[in-house]
Amino acid sequence: MENKIKQFYLDKGIFDTPLHESCIHKENCWKGLKEKIPKGERSKIYLPYIGGKYNELRILIIGINMNNYGGTDAAKYLINKAKEELSNGKKKLFSNTNYKGSMLFYQIAKYSNILYKSQNSKQVNNIANSLDYIAYTNHIKCSPNDDSERFQKGGNSNSKPNNNMWSNCGTHILKNEIDILKPKYIFIIGKSSNLHHFNEIYKWSLEKRESYGEITKYYLDLDNEKIICFVFPHPGVPKGIKRSLFTDFEMFFKNT
């Protein structure tokens, strides 16, 4: 699967290269953003992470973007680092003197473990190993530099894609990744722009099914297969890290 995605990137002329230099939408997406163009290895597109046991559950996680980070193996490195820190009992990951840390991969691991339990009647022994059952990518592949004073002084970044990136990237790259990965489940992380533009990719064909708390379930018909999509609040906002999210998510599997 990774080789197929790599070949797709090669065919598009975007493998191991900055998208602001190689993408067919570069002029449109980066117009007026010269000062926010990232530099060096981190400006290059990354391959999606595909866990060693992905085929057993086929859970695809779709975040927003890499937040001022990149490079061909960046997603693989991040998740391997996340697994290491989760194994050591941490929940807020990647923290340092300038960064308070992220709850994103802890939330993803917990959600994946709940889905695993629904299929296997038991949890994964170590929550970190839940990440073996997922693939991880982002809706937006570009990551404009944060020009806020806080970031320039070494603080937490907040790389925000513009509207053109939202409009172009999903159909140009993400949709093709989904076609290759053929997920059974999609976790959309972010209930506003990420959900809106994901639905836009598929011409507003998401079929809403049910909600518990802040989590909503949709069906997506793709190639005669019904993909189950769950939409979660992003862990970057307070309601995205509420403990009740886990019990809310468990409710979807109570009667299955």
GUVEXZA-951776 format. One record per residue: chain; residue number from 1; y, z, x of N, C-alpha, C in turn; residue in three letters. Coordinates in Angstrom, 1 decimal, m for minus. Atoms other than C-alpha are relative to their C-alpha. Layout:
BEGIN
('A' NUM (Y Z X) (Y Z X) (Y Z X) 'ala')
...
end
This chain:
BEGIN
('A' 1 (m1.2 0.0 0.8) (0.0 0.0 0.0) (1.3 0.0 0.9) 'met')
('A' 2 (m1.1 m0.1 m0.9) (2.4 0.9 2.8) (0.2 m1.4 0.6) 'glu')
('A' 3 (m0.1 1.3 m0.6) (1.6 m2.5 4.4) (0.6 m1.0 m1.0) 'asn')
('A' 4 (m0.5 0.9 1.0) (2.4 m4.3 1.1) (1.5 0.2 m0.1) 'lys')
('A' 5 (m1.5 m0.3 0.1) (5.8 m2.5 0.9) (0.7 m0.5 1.2) 'ile')
('A' 6 (m0.6 0.5 m1.2) (6.5 m3.2 4.5) (0.2 m1.6 0.0) 'lys')
('A' 7 (m0.1 1.4 0.1) (5.7 m6.9 3.9) (1.1 m0.4 m1.0) 'gln')
('A' 8 (m1.1 0.3 0.9) (8.0 m6.9 0.9) (1.4 0.1 0.6) 'phe')
('A' 9 (m1.3 m0.2 m0.7) (10.8 m5.5 3.0) (0.2 m1.1 1.0) 'tyr')
('A' 10 (m0.1 1.1 m1.0) (10.1 m8.1 5.7) (0.4 m1.3 m0.7) 'leu')
('A' 11 (m0.3 1.2 0.7) (10.2 m10.9 3.1) (1.4 0.0 m0.5) 'asp')
('A' 12 (m1.3 m0.1 0.5) (13.5 m9.6 1.8) (1.0 0.0 1.2) 'lys')
('A' 13 (m0.8 0.0 m1.2) (14.8 m9.4 5.4) (0.7 1.4 0.2) 'gly')
('A' 14 (m0.7 m1.3 0.0) (15.6 m5.7 5.1) (m0.8 1.1 0.8) 'ile')
('A' 15 (0.8 m1.0 m0.6) (12.8 m4.0 7.1) (0.7 0.5 1.3) 'phe')
('A' 16 (m0.5 m0.6 m1.3) (14.0 m1.6 9.9) (1.4 m0.5 0.3) 'asp')
('A' 17 (m1.3 0.5 m0.2) (17.6 m2.6 9.4) (1.0 0.6 m1.0) 'thr')
('A' 18 (m1.0 m0.5 1.0) (20.9 m1.3 7.8) (0.2 m1.0 m1.1) 'pro')
('A' 19 (m0.2 0.8 1.2) (21.3 m2.6 4.3) (1.4 m0.6 m0.1) 'leu')
('A' 20 (m1.3 0.5 0.0) (25.0 m3.0 4.8) (0.2 m1.2 0.9) 'his')
('A' 21 (0.0 1.2 m0.8) (24.1 m5.7 7.3) (m0.9 m1.1 m0.5) 'glu')
('A' 22 (1.0 0.9 0.3) (21.1 m7.3 5.8) (m0.3 m0.3 m1.5) 'ser')
('A' 23 (0.3 0.1 1.4) (21.0 m6.9 2.0) (0.8 m1.2 m0.6) 'cys')
('A' 24 (m0.7 1.1 0.7) (21.9 m9.9 m0.2) (1.2 0.5 m0.8) 'ile')
('A' 25 (m1.1 m0.6 0.8) (24.2 m7.5 m2.2) (1.0 0.8 0.9) 'his')
('A' 26 (m0.9 m0.9 m0.9) (26.0 m6.0 0.9) (1.5 m0.2 m0.3) 'lys')
('A' 27 (m1.5 0.2 0.2) (29.4 m7.6 0.2) (0.4 0.7 m1.3) 'glu')
('A' 28 (m0.3 m0.6 1.3) (29.3 m6.4 m3.4) (0.0 1.5 0.0) 'asn')
('A' 29 (0.2 m1.4 0.0) (28.0 m2.9 m2.8) (0.9 0.7 1.0) 'cys')
('A' 30 (m0.8 m0.7 m1.0) (30.1 m2.1 0.3) (1.4 m0.4 0.1) 'trp')
('A' 31 (m1.4 0.4 0.0) (33.4 m3.7 m0.6) (0.9 1.2 m0.1) 'lys')
('A' 32 (m1.0 m1.0 m0.1) (36.2 m1.4 0.3) (m0.5 1.3 0.5) 'gly')
('A' 33 (0.7 m1.3 m0.5) (33.8 1.2 1.9) (m0.2 m0.1 1.5) 'leu')
('A' 34 (0.2 0.2 m1.4) (34.1 0.2 5.5) (0.0 1.4 0.8) 'lys')
('A' 35 (0.0 m1.3 m0.6) (35.0 3.8 6.5) (m1.1 0.9 m0.3) 'glu')
('A' 36 (1.1 m0.8 0.4) (31.9 5.1 4.8) (m1.3 m0.6 0.5) 'lys')
('A' 37 (1.2 0.7 m0.5) (29.4 2.8 6.6) (m0.7 1.0 1.0) 'ile')
('A' 38 (0.7 m0.9 m0.9) (26.7 5.0 8.3) (m0.2 m0.7 1.3) 'pro')
('A' 39 (0.2 0.6 m1.3) (26.0 4.4 12.0) (m1.3 0.4 0.6) 'lys')
('A' 40 (1.2 m0.4 m0.7) (22.9 4.4 14.2) (m1.2 m0.1 m0.8) 'gly')
('A' 41 (1.3 0.1 0.6) (19.3 4.9 13.3) (0.0 0.5 m1.5) 'glu')
('A' 42 (0.0 m0.5 1.4) (20.2 6.8 10.1) (0.6 m1.0 m1.0) 'arg')
('A' 43 (m0.6 1.0 0.9) (21.9 3.7 8.7) (m1.1 m0.9 m0.5) 'ser')
('A' 44 (1.1 0.9 0.3) (18.5 1.9 8.5) (m0.8 0.4 m1.3) 'lys')
('A' 45 (0.8 m0.3 1.2) (16.4 1.6 5.3) (m1.3 0.7 0.5) 'ile')
('A' 46 (1.3 m0.7 m0.2) (13.3 3.8 5.1) (m1.1 m0.5 m0.9) 'tyr')
('A' 47 (1.2 0.3 0.9) (9.8 3.1 3.8) (m0.2 1.2 m0.9) 'leu')
('A' 48 (0.4 m1.1 0.9) (8.7 5.2 0.8) (m1.1 0.8 0.7) 'pro')
('A' 49 (1.1 m0.8 m0.4) (6.5 8.1 1.6) (m1.2 m0.2 m0.9) 'tyr')
('A' 50 (1.2 0.1 0.9) (2.9 7.7 0.3) (m1.0 1.0 0.5) 'ile')
('A' 51 (0.9 m1.0 m0.4) (0.7 10.7 0.4) (m1.4 m0.5 0.2) 'gly')
('A' 52 (1.4 0.4 m0.3) (m2.9 10.5 1.7) (m0.9 0.0 m1.2) 'gly')
('A' 53 (0.8 0.0 1.2) (m4.2 11.3 m1.8) (0.7 m0.6 m1.2) 'lys')
('A' 54 (m0.8 0.6 1.1) (m1.7 9.3 m3.8) (m0.8 m0.6 m1.1) 'tyr')
('A' 55 (0.8 0.7 0.9) (m4.4 7.2 m5.4) (m0.7 0.9 m1.1) 'asn')
('A' 56 (0.7 m0.8 0.9) (m6.0 10.2 m7.1) (0.8 0.4 m1.2) 'glu')
('A' 57 (m0.9 m0.3 1.2) (m3.0 11.0 m9.4) (1.1 m1.0 m0.2) 'leu')
('A' 58 (m1.0 1.0 0.0) (m0.5 8.3 m8.6) (1.3 0.5 m0.7) 'arg')
('A' 59 (m1.3 m0.5 0.5) (2.7 10.3 m9.1) (1.0 m0.6 0.9) 'ile')
('A' 60 (m1.1 0.5 m0.8) (5.8 8.5 m8.0) (1.3 0.8 m0.3) 'leu')
('A' 61 (m1.2 m0.8 0.1) (8.9 10.6 m7.4) (1.2 m0.9 0.3) 'ile')
('A' 62 (m1.2 0.8 m0.3) (12.3 8.8 m7.7) (1.2 0.9 0.0) 'ile')
('A' 63 (m1.3 m0.7 m0.1) (15.3 10.6 m6.3) (1.2 m0.9 m0.1) 'gly')
('A' 64 (m1.2 0.8 0.1) (18.8 9.3 m6.0) (0.3 m0.8 1.3) 'ile')
('A' 65 (0.0 0.7 m1.3) (19.4 8.5 m2.3) (m0.2 1.1 1.1) 'asn')
('A' 66 (0.4 m0.9 m1.1) (18.8 10.0 1.2) (1.1 0.9 0.5) 'met')
('A' 67 (m1.1 m0.9 m0.4) (22.2 11.7 1.5) (0.3 0.1 1.5) 'asn')
('A' 68 (m0.4 0.1 m1.4) (23.4 10.5 4.9) (m1.2 0.2 0.9) 'asn')
('A' 69 (1.2 m0.1 m0.9) (19.9 10.2 6.3) (m0.7 m1.3 m0.2) 'tyr')
('A' 70 (0.8 1.2 0.1) (17.7 7.2 7.1) (m0.8 m0.3 1.2) 'gly')
('A' 71 (0.9 0.4 m1.1) (15.5 5.3 9.5) (m1.4 m0.3 m0.6) 'gly')
('A' 72 (1.2 0.5 0.6) (12.2 3.6 8.9) (m1.0 1.0 m0.5) 'thr')
('A' 73 (1.0 m1.1 0.3) (10.0 6.8 8.9) (0.7 1.2 m0.5) 'asp')
('A' 74 (m0.7 m1.2 0.4) (12.7 9.1 7.5) (m0.6 0.7 m1.1) 'ala')
('A' 75 (0.6 m0.6 1.1) (11.0 9.8 4.2) (m1.3 0.7 0.4) 'ala')
('A' 76 (1.2 m0.6 m0.5) (7.7 10.5 5.9) (0.3 1.3 0.9) 'lys')
('A' 77 (m0.4 m1.1 m0.8) (9.4 12.8 8.4) (0.4 1.2 m0.9) 'tyr')
('A' 78 (m0.5 m1.0 0.8) (11.2 14.7 5.7) (m1.1 0.8 m0.8) 'leu')
('A' 79 (1.1 m0.7 0.8) (8.1 15.4 3.6) (m1.0 0.7 0.9) 'ile')
('A' 80 (0.8 m0.8 m0.9) (6.0 16.4 6.6) (0.7 1.3 0.4) 'asn')
('A' 81 (m0.8 m1.2 m0.3) (8.8 18.8 7.5) (0.0 0.9 m1.2) 'lys')
('A' 82 (0.0 m0.8 1.2) (8.9 20.0 3.9) (m1.4 0.7 m0.1) 'ala')
('A' 83 (1.3 m0.6 0.1) (5.1 20.6 3.9) (m0.1 1.2 1.0) 'lys')
('A' 84 (0.1 m1.1 m1.0) (5.4 22.7 7.1) (0.8 1.2 m0.5) 'glu')
('A' 85 (m0.8 m1.2 0.5) (8.2 24.9 5.6) (m0.6 0.6 m1.2) 'glu')
('A' 86 (0.6 m0.5 1.2) (6.5 25.2 2.2) (m1.2 0.8 0.4) 'leu')
('A' 87 (1.2 m0.7 m0.4) (3.3 26.3 4.0) (0.4 1.4 0.6) 'ser')
('A' 88 (m0.5 m1.3 m0.5) (5.4 29.1 5.6) (0.7 0.8 m1.1) 'asn')
('A' 89 (m0.6 m0.8 1.1) (6.6 30.3 2.2) (1.4 m0.2 m0.4) 'gly')
('A' 90 (m1.4 0.3 0.3) (10.0 28.8 2.2) (0.1 m0.8 m1.3) 'lys')
('A' 91 (m0.3 0.8 1.2) (11.5 27.4 m1.0) (1.3 m0.9 0.2) 'lys')
('A' 92 (m1.2 0.8 m0.3) (15.0 26.3 0.1) (m0.2 m0.5 1.4) 'lys')
('A' 93 (0.5 0.6 m1.3) (14.2 23.8 2.9) (1.1 m0.6 0.8) 'leu')
('A' 94 (m0.9 0.7 m0.9) (15.9 22.3 5.9) (1.3 0.7 0.3) 'phe')
('A' 95 (m1.2 m0.7 m0.2) (18.5 25.0 6.1) (0.4 0.2 1.5) 'ser')
('A' 96 (m0.5 m0.3 m1.4) (20.6 25.5 9.3) (1.4 0.7 m0.1) 'asn')
('A' 97 (m1.3 m0.7 0.0) (23.9 27.0 10.3) (1.1 m0.7 m0.9) 'thr')
('A' 98 (m1.0 0.7 0.8) (25.9 24.3 8.5) (m0.5 m0.4 m1.4) 'asn')
('A' 99 (0.6 0.5 1.3) (23.5 23.7 5.5) (m0.8 1.0 m0.6) 'tyr')
('A' 100 (0.7 m1.1 0.7) (22.2 26.1 2.9) (m1.4 m0.4 m0.3) 'lys')
('A' 101 (1.3 0.4 0.3) (19.1 24.1 2.3) (m0.2 m0.7 m1.3) 'gly')
('A' 102 (0.3 0.8 1.2) (17.5 22.0 m0.5) (m1.2 0.6 m0.7) 'ser')
('A' 103 (1.2 m0.4 0.8) (15.2 23.0 m3.3) (m0.8 m1.2 m0.5) 'met')
('A' 104 (0.6 1.2 0.5) (14.3 19.4 m4.0) (m1.5 m0.1 0.2) 'leu')
('A' 105 (1.5 0.2 m0.2) (10.8 19.3 m2.4) (m0.8 1.2 m0.5) 'phe')
('A' 106 (0.7 m1.2 0.7) (9.9 22.8 m3.6) (m0.2 m0.3 m1.4) 'tyr')
('A' 107 (0.1 0.3 1.5) (10.6 21.7 m7.2) (m1.0 m1.1 m0.2) 'gln')
('A' 108 (0.9 1.1 0.1) (8.7 18.4 m6.6) (m1.4 0.5 0.2) 'ile')
('A' 109 (1.4 m0.5 m0.2) (5.7 20.3 m5.2) (m0.5 0.8 m1.1) 'ala')
('A' 110 (0.4 m0.8 1.2) (5.6 22.7 m8.1) (m0.3 m0.9 m1.2) 'lys')
('A' 111 (0.3 0.9 1.1) (5.8 20.0 m10.7) (m1.3 m0.8 0.3) 'tyr')
('A' 112 (1.2 0.7 m0.3) (3.1 18.0 m8.9) (m1.2 0.8 m0.1) 'ser')
('A' 113 (1.1 m0.9 0.1) (0.9 21.0 m8.7) (m0.4 0.3 m1.5) 'asn')
('A' 114 (0.2 m0.2 1.5) (1.3 21.6 m12.5) (m0.8 m1.2 m0.5) 'ile')
('A' 115 (0.7 1.2 0.5) (0.2 18.0 m13.2) (m1.4 0.0 0.6) 'leu')
('A' 116 (1.4 m0.1 m0.6) (m2.7 18.4 m10.7) (m0.9 0.9 m0.8) 'tyr')
('A' 117 (0.8 m1.0 0.8) (m3.8 21.5 m12.6) (m0.4 m0.5 m1.3) 'lys')
('A' 118 (0.3 0.5 1.3) (m3.7 19.7 m15.9) (m1.1 m1.0 0.0) 'ser')
('A' 119 (1.0 1.0 m0.1) (m6.1 17.1 m14.6) (m1.3 0.6 0.6) 'gln')
('A' 120 (1.1 m0.5 m0.8) (m8.4 19.4 m12.5) (m0.3 1.5 m0.3) 'asn')
('A' 121 (0.2 m1.3 0.4) (m8.2 22.8 m14.2) (0.1 1.1 1.1) 'ser')
('A' 122 (m0.3 m1.0 m1.1) (m7.1 24.5 m11.0) (1.2 m0.6 0.8) 'lys')
('A' 123 (m1.1 0.4 m0.8) (m4.1 24.4 m8.7) (m0.4 m0.4 1.4) 'gln')
('A' 124 (0.2 0.2 m1.5) (m3.9 23.0 m5.2) (0.1 1.3 0.7) 'val')
('A' 125 (0.0 m1.3 m0.7) (m4.7 25.8 m2.8) (1.3 0.4 0.6) 'asn')
('A' 126 (m1.3 m0.3 m0.6) (m1.4 25.5 m0.9) (1.0 m1.0 m0.6) 'asn')
('A' 127 (m0.9 0.9 0.7) (1.6 24.2 m2.7) (0.5 m1.1 0.8) 'ile')
('A' 128 (m0.5 1.1 m0.9) (2.6 22.1 0.3) (m1.0 m1.2 m0.2) 'ala')
('A' 129 (1.0 1.1 0.1) (m0.6 20.1 m0.2) (0.2 m0.8 m1.3) 'asn')
('A' 130 (m0.3 0.8 1.2) (0.7 19.0 m3.6) (0.7 m1.3 0.3) 'ser')
('A' 131 (m0.7 1.2 m0.4) (2.8 16.5 m1.7) (m0.9 m1.1 0.5) 'leu')
('A' 132 (1.0 1.0 m0.4) (m0.4 14.7 m0.6) (m0.2 m1.0 m1.2) 'asp')
('A' 133 (0.4 0.8 1.2) (m0.7 13.4 m4.2) (1.2 m0.9 m0.5) 'tyr')
('A' 134 (m1.1 0.7 0.5) (2.7 11.8 m4.5) (0.4 m1.2 0.9) 'ile')
('A' 135 (m0.8 0.9 m0.8) (4.7 8.8 m3.4) (1.5 0.4 m0.2) 'ala')
('A' 136 (m1.4 m0.4 0.2) (8.4 9.4 m2.8) (0.9 m1.1 0.5) 'tyr')
('A' 137 (m1.0 0.9 m0.4) (11.3 7.0 m2.8) (1.3 0.4 m0.7) 'thr')
('A' 138 (m1.3 m0.2 0.7) (14.9 6.8 m4.1) (0.5 m1.2 m0.7) 'asn')
('A' 139 (m0.5 1.1 0.8) (16.7 4.7 m6.6) (1.0 m0.8 0.9) 'his')
('A' 140 (m1.0 0.6 m0.9) (19.5 3.9 m4.1) (m0.4 0.1 1.4) 'ile')
('A' 141 (0.5 0.0 m1.4) (18.6 2.9 m0.6) (1.1 0.2 1.0) 'lys')
('A' 142 (m1.1 m0.2 m0.9) (22.1 3.0 0.9) (0.5 1.4 m0.2) 'cys')
('A' 143 (m0.5 m1.4 0.0) (23.8 6.3 1.8) (1.4 0.0 0.6) 'ser')
('A' 144 (m1.4 0.0 m0.6) (27.6 6.1 2.2) (0.3 1.3 0.6) 'pro')
('A' 145 (m0.4 m1.3 m0.6) (29.0 8.7 4.6) (0.9 0.7 m0.9) 'asn')
('A' 146 (m0.9 m0.9 0.8) (30.6 11.6 2.9) (1.3 0.2 0.8) 'asp')
('A' 147 (m1.2 m0.1 m0.7) (34.3 11.6 3.8) (0.8 1.3 m0.3) 'asp')
('A' 148 (m0.6 m1.3 0.3) (35.0 15.1 2.5) (0.3 0.8 1.3) 'ser')
('A' 149 (m0.3 m0.9 m1.1) (36.6 17.6 4.8) (m1.1 0.9 0.4) 'glu')
('A' 150 (1.2 m0.9 m0.3) (33.6 19.9 4.5) (m1.0 m0.7 0.8) 'arg')
('A' 151 (1.0 0.8 m0.8) (31.2 17.2 5.7) (0.5 m0.3 1.4) 'phe')
('A' 152 (m0.5 0.4 m1.3) (33.4 16.1 8.5) (0.0 1.2 1.0) 'gln')
('A' 153 (0.0 m1.2 m0.9) (33.4 19.7 9.8) (m1.4 0.5 0.2) 'lys')
('A' 154 (1.4 m0.4 m0.3) (29.6 19.8 9.8) (m0.7 0.7 m1.2) 'gly')
('A' 155 (0.6 m0.7 1.1) (28.9 21.2 6.3) (m0.9 m0.9 m0.8) 'gly')
('A' 156 (0.9 0.7 0.9) (26.6 20.0 3.5) (0.6 m1.3 m0.4) 'asn')
('A' 157 (m0.5 1.3 0.4) (27.0 16.3 2.8) (m0.3 m0.2 m1.5) 'ser')
('A' 158 (0.2 0.3 1.4) (27.2 14.8 m0.7) (0.2 m1.5 m0.1) 'asn')
('A' 159 (m0.1 1.5 0.0) (26.6 11.0 m0.3) (m0.1 m0.5 m1.4) 'ser')
('A' 160 (0.0 0.5 1.4) (27.5 9.3 m3.6) (0.0 m1.5 0.0) 'lys')
('A' 161 (0.0 1.4 0.2) (26.4 5.8 m4.4) (1.1 m0.4 m1.0) 'pro')
('A' 162 (m1.0 0.5 0.9) (29.0 3.6 m6.1) (m0.7 m0.7 m1.1) 'asn')
('A' 163 (0.5 0.7 1.2) (28.5 1.7 m9.4) (m0.8 m1.2 0.4) 'asn')
('A' 164 (0.6 1.2 m0.4) (27.6 m1.5 m7.6) (m1.4 0.3 0.6) 'asn')
('A' 165 (1.3 m0.3 m0.5) (24.8 0.2 m5.7) (m1.0 0.4 m1.1) 'met')
('A' 166 (0.9 m0.3 1.1) (23.4 1.6 m8.9) (m0.4 m1.3 m0.7) 'trp')
('A' 167 (0.4 1.2 0.8) (23.5 m1.8 m10.6) (m0.9 m0.9 0.8) 'ser')
('A' 168 (0.7 1.0 m0.8) (22.0 m3.8 m7.7) (m1.4 0.5 0.6) 'asn')
('A' 169 (1.1 m0.4 m0.9) (19.5 m1.6 m5.8) (m1.3 0.2 m0.8) 'cys')
('A' 170 (1.2 m0.2 0.8) (17.1 m0.7 m8.7) (m0.8 m1.3 m0.2) 'gly')
('A' 171 (0.7 1.2 0.3) (16.3 m4.3 m9.6) (m0.4 m0.7 1.3) 'thr')
('A' 172 (0.2 0.7 m1.2) (16.5 m5.6 m6.0) (m1.2 0.6 0.8) 'his')
('A' 173 (1.0 m0.7 m0.9) (14.2 m3.0 m4.3) (m0.9 0.9 m0.8) 'ile')
('A' 174 (0.8 m1.0 0.7) (13.0 m0.1 m6.5) (m1.0 m0.6 m0.9) 'leu')
('A' 175 (1.0 0.5 0.9) (11.4 m2.2 m9.2) (m1.2 m0.7 0.7) 'lys')
('A' 176 (1.1 0.6 m0.8) (9.4 m4.1 m6.6) (m0.9 1.1 0.6) 'asn')
('A' 177 (0.8 m1.1 m0.6) (8.3 m0.8 m5.0) (m1.0 0.5 m1.1) 'glu')
('A' 178 (0.8 m0.4 1.1) (7.0 0.3 m8.4) (m1.1 m0.9 m0.3) 'ile')
('A' 179 (1.1 1.0 0.2) (5.1 m2.9 m8.9) (m1.1 0.1 1.0) 'asp')
('A' 180 (1.0 m0.2 m1.1) (3.4 m2.3 m5.6) (m0.8 1.3 m0.1) 'ile')
('A' 181 (0.6 m1.3 0.0) (2.7 1.4 m6.0) (m0.8 0.3 m1.3) 'leu')
('A' 182 (0.7 m0.2 1.2) (1.5 1.1 m9.6) (m0.3 1.4 m0.4) 'lys')
('A' 183 (0.2 m1.4 0.4) (2.1 4.7 m10.6) (m0.6 0.2 m1.4) 'pro')
('A' 184 (0.4 m0.5 1.3) (0.5 6.5 m13.5) (1.0 0.9 m0.6) 'lys')
('A' 185 (m1.1 m0.9 0.4) (3.3 9.0 m13.6) (1.2 m0.3 0.9) 'tyr')
('A' 186 (m1.2 0.1 m0.8) (6.9 8.7 m12.6) (0.8 1.3 m0.3) 'ile')
('A' 187 (m0.9 m1.2 0.1) (9.1 11.8 m12.0) (1.4 m0.5 0.4) 'phe')
('A' 188 (m1.4 0.4 m0.3) (12.8 10.8 m12.3) (0.8 1.3 0.2) 'ile')
('A' 189 (m0.7 m1.2 m0.4) (14.9 13.4 m10.6) (1.5 m0.3 m0.2) 'ile')
('A' 190 (m1.4 0.2 0.3) (18.3 13.4 m12.3) (0.1 m0.6 m1.4) 'gly')
('A' 191 (0.0 0.3 1.5) (19.0 13.2 m16.1) (1.2 m0.9 m0.4) 'lys')
('A' 192 (m1.2 0.8 0.3) (22.3 11.2 m15.9) (m0.1 m1.4 0.6) 'ser')
('A' 193 (0.0 1.4 m0.6) (22.8 8.2 m13.6) (m1.4 m0.5 0.3) 'ser')
('A' 194 (1.4 0.5 m0.4) (19.2 8.1 m12.3) (m0.8 m0.5 m1.2) 'asn')
('A' 195 (0.7 0.4 1.2) (17.7 8.0 m15.8) (0.7 m1.2 m0.6) 'leu')
('A' 196 (m0.7 1.1 0.7) (20.4 5.7 m17.2) (m0.3 m1.4 0.7) 'his')
('A' 197 (0.2 1.3 m0.7) (20.0 3.0 m14.5) (m1.5 m0.3 0.2) 'his')
('A' 198 (1.4 0.3 0.1) (16.2 3.4 m14.4) (m0.4 m0.7 m1.3) 'phe')
('A' 199 (0.2 0.7 1.3) (16.2 2.5 m18.1) (0.6 m1.4 0.0) 'asn')
('A' 200 (m0.7 1.3 m0.1) (18.6 m0.3 m17.3) (m0.9 m1.1 0.7) 'glu')
('A' 201 (0.9 0.9 m0.7) (16.0 m1.8 m14.9) (m0.9 m0.7 m0.9) 'ile')
('A' 202 (1.1 0.4 1.0) (13.5 m2.1 m17.7) (0.6 m0.4 m1.3) 'tyr')
('A' 203 (m0.7 0.6 1.2) (16.1 m3.4 m20.2) (m0.2 1.0 m1.2) 'lys')
('A' 204 (0.0 m1.0 1.0) (16.2 m0.1 m22.1) (m1.3 0.1 m0.8) 'trp')
('A' 205 (1.3 0.0 0.6) (12.5 m0.1 m22.9) (m0.7 1.4 0.0) 'ser')
('A' 206 (0.6 m1.3 0.0) (11.8 3.6 m22.3) (m0.2 0.6 m1.4) 'leu')
('A' 207 (0.2 m0.6 1.3) (10.2 5.2 m25.3) (m0.1 1.5 0.1) 'glu')
('A' 208 (m0.1 m1.4 0.0) (11.2 8.8 m25.8) (m1.1 0.6 m0.8) 'lys')
('A' 209 (1.1 m0.7 0.7) (8.3 11.1 m26.7) (0.3 1.4 m0.4) 'arg')
('A' 210 (m0.2 m1.4 0.3) (9.0 14.8 m26.5) (0.8 0.7 1.1) 'glu')
('A' 211 (m0.7 m0.8 m0.9) (11.1 17.4 m24.8) (m0.4 1.5 m0.1) 'ser')
('A' 212 (0.2 m1.5 m0.1) (10.6 21.0 m23.6) (1.1 0.4 0.9) 'tyr')
('A' 213 (m1.1 m0.4 m0.8) (13.7 22.7 m22.4) (0.9 m1.1 0.6) 'gly')
('A' 214 (m0.8 1.0 m0.6) (15.5 20.5 m19.9) (m0.8 m1.3 0.4) 'glu')
('A' 215 (0.9 1.1 m0.5) (12.5 18.1 m19.3) (m0.3 m0.9 m1.2) 'ile')
('A' 216 (0.3 0.9 1.0) (11.9 15.0 m21.3) (m1.1 m1.0 0.4) 'thr')
('A' 217 (1.1 1.0 m0.3) (8.8 12.7 m21.5) (0.3 m1.3 m0.7) 'lys')
('A' 218 (m0.1 1.3 0.5) (9.0 9.0 m21.9) (m1.2 m0.8 0.3) 'tyr')
('A' 219 (1.0 1.0 m0.3) (6.6 6.1 m22.0) (0.6 m1.3 0.4) 'tyr')
('A' 220 (m0.5 1.3 m0.5) (7.1 2.9 m20.1) (m1.2 m1.0 0.0) 'leu')
('A' 221 (1.1 1.1 0.0) (4.9 m0.2 m20.9) (0.3 m1.0 1.1) 'asp')
('A' 222 (m0.2 0.8 m1.1) (4.5 m2.1 m17.7) (m1.3 m0.7 0.4) 'leu')
('A' 223 (1.2 0.8 m0.3) (1.9 m4.9 m17.1) (m1.2 0.5 m0.8) 'asp')
('A' 224 (1.1 m0.5 1.0) (m0.1 m3.7 m20.2) (m0.5 1.4 0.4) 'asn')
('A' 225 (0.3 m1.4 m0.3) (m0.2 m0.2 m18.7) (1.1 0.9 m0.5) 'glu')
('A' 226 (m1.0 m0.9 0.5) (1.5 2.8 m20.3) (0.2 1.1 1.1) 'lys')
('A' 227 (m0.4 m1.0 m1.1) (3.3 4.8 m17.5) (0.7 1.2 m0.7) 'ile')
('A' 228 (m0.6 m1.2 0.5) (4.2 8.4 m18.3) (1.2 0.4 0.9) 'ile')
('A' 229 (m1.1 m0.4 m0.8) (7.7 9.2 m17.1) (0.6 1.4 m0.5) 'cys')
('A' 230 (m0.6 m1.2 0.3) (9.1 12.7 m16.9) (1.4 0.1 0.7) 'phe')
('A' 231 (m1.3 m0.1 m0.5) (12.8 13.3 m16.4) (0.4 1.4 0.2) 'val')
('A' 232 (m0.4 m1.4 m0.3) (14.0 16.5 m14.7) (1.4 0.1 0.5) 'phe')
('A' 233 (m1.3 m0.2 m0.6) (17.4 17.9 m13.9) (m0.1 0.1 1.5) 'pro')
('A' 234 (0.0 0.1 m1.5) (18.3 17.4 m10.3) (0.2 1.4 0.6) 'his')
('A' 235 (m0.1 m1.3 m0.6) (17.8 20.5 m8.1) (1.4 0.3 0.7) 'pro')
('A' 236 (m1.4 m0.2 m0.5) (21.4 19.9 m6.8) (0.9 0.7 m0.9) 'gly')
('A' 237 (m0.8 m0.6 1.0) (22.7 21.4 m10.0) (m0.7 1.3 m0.4) 'val')
('A' 238 (0.6 m1.3 0.3) (22.1 25.1 m11.2) (m1.2 m0.1 m0.9) 'pro')
('A' 239 (1.1 0.1 1.0) (19.9 24.1 m14.2) (m1.2 m0.7 0.6) 'lys')
('A' 240 (1.2 0.7 m0.6) (17.7 22.0 m11.9) (m0.9 0.9 0.9) 'gly')
('A' 241 (0.9 m0.9 m0.8) (16.3 25.1 m10.1) (m0.4 1.3 m0.9) 'ile')
('A' 242 (0.4 m1.1 0.9) (15.7 27.4 m13.2) (m1.5 0.2 0.0) 'lys')
('A' 243 (1.4 m0.3 0.0) (12.3 29.1 m13.1) (m0.7 m0.5 m1.3) 'arg')
('A' 244 (0.6 0.4 1.2) (11.8 28.2 m16.7) (m0.4 m1.5 m0.1) 'ser')
('A' 245 (0.4 1.4 0.0) (11.5 24.5 m15.8) (m1.5 m0.1 0.2) 'leu')
('A' 246 (1.5 0.1 m0.2) (7.9 25.2 m14.6) (m0.8 0.3 m1.2) 'phe')
('A' 247 (0.7 m0.3 1.2) (6.8 26.8 m17.8) (0.3 m1.1 m1.1) 'thr')
('A' 248 (m0.3 1.2 0.9) (8.6 24.0 m19.7) (m0.9 m1.1 0.3) 'asp')
('A' 249 (0.8 1.2 m0.3) (6.7 21.4 m17.8) (m1.5 0.3 m0.4) 'phe')
('A' 250 (1.4 m0.3 0.4) (3.4 23.2 m18.4) (m0.3 m0.3 m1.5) 'glu')
('A' 251 (0.2 0.2 1.5) (4.0 22.8 m22.2) (m0.4 m1.4 m0.3) 'met')
('A' 252 (0.4 1.3 0.3) (3.5 19.1 m22.0) (m1.5 m0.2 0.1) 'phe')
('A' 253 (1.5 0.1 m0.3) (m0.2 19.7 m21.0) (m0.8 1.0 m0.8) 'phe')
('A' 254 (0.7 m1.1 0.8) (m1.0 22.6 m23.4) (m1.1 m0.6 m0.9) 'lys')
('A' 255 (0.9 0.5 1.0) (m2.7 20.4 m25.9) (m0.7 m1.3 0.4) 'asn')
('A' 256 (0.7 1.2 m0.5) (m4.2 17.7 m23.7) (m1.3 0.3 0.7) 'thr')
end
